[in-house]
Amino acid sequence: MSQTILVTGGAGYIGSHMVRLLDQQGYNVIVYDNLERGNADAVIAGKLVQGDLHDRQTLDSVFTSHNIDAVMHFAALAYVGESVTEPAMYYRNNVTGTQSLLDAMCQHDVKTLVFSSTCATYGVPEKLPITEDTPQNPINPYGQSKLMVEQVLKDYATAYGLRSIALRYFNAAGCSEDGSIGERHDPETHLLPLILFEALRIKSGGNAKDTNLMVFGDDFDTRDGTCVRDYIHVNDLCSAHIQAFKRMQKLPELGAEQFNLGVNRGYTVLEVIDACSEITGVDLSYNKVARRAGDPPMLVADASRAMNELQWTPQFADIRQSITHAWNWFLAHPPE
């Protein structure tokens, strides 16, 4: 009998890819999403229930109507800048919304959760690469909200026996390799799509000199002066969630655990631009502007614990694979 997974935020970028992979691997999927930032047409498998985490009546009805084995929780607000200007919204959604979900899980005796966390909980790390034992000192409400949930999960494990694995993502990138789903944010703030949008603009006849592509800071202590980030393909993020679920099934005595998800390698902003230029065949221009406040020079994961304990191996570790898959998606689905 197939197991049933509830995917909150399953109409979003990473969540929709998770739904796709779960369906491919034979799981039954229930998607719970308020569709404020998700896209219903991105849910290409399973059953979609429109609802908010704070709506306990609808949330309870999902648990009552379906024999749910585990929850994969992606429903969160995730714009760093927005979290600084609207912290109340972030704490309400990311923290108290998650607590509403956890309370519903406990009430309906569903005690297995894979949680979408972030490397933003580390803030500006003192040393690299970043391990799970690196001190967590978030520098914005988004990172703080995720760290608060990690603490809640530890306390719920101790008090209520709710087992969880928090996966601390580094920079998610790419789209499904078959082109069935992709990345859609409004507004778009991720580096890779913004570069590819610029390539699309030039390819359709735009003047390269009219670029809106910005490089924030070229005076960091890195190999070319621009920020270094660890990019992980969205499909590899999703496969790690399944491995996390299998680990909790195999080891039911586990409480709350945390794992980094990255590829143990960083790319500078200029290296990403150069790779995009090579793959798209477009000569890209950009504007150098001042650093953004709080941007760490380098964020590179040590994901060896996930690779060893989750028995997980990234299949698309080269950023060129992420760029190629994203480019194919955006060629077929250009931004409006």
PyMOL commands that set and color helices and strands:
alter all, ss='L'
color gray80, all
select helices_A, chain A and resi 13-24+40-42+56-65+80-85+87-107+119-122+141-160+191-203+208-210+234-250+269-280+304-309+319-332
alter helices_A, ss='H'
color red, helices_A
select strands_A, chain A and resi 4-8+28-33+47-50+70-73+112-118+163-169+171-173+214-216+228-229+231-233+256-261+267-268+287-289+298-299
alter strands_A, ss='S'
color yellow, strands_A
deselect
rebuild
show_as cartoon
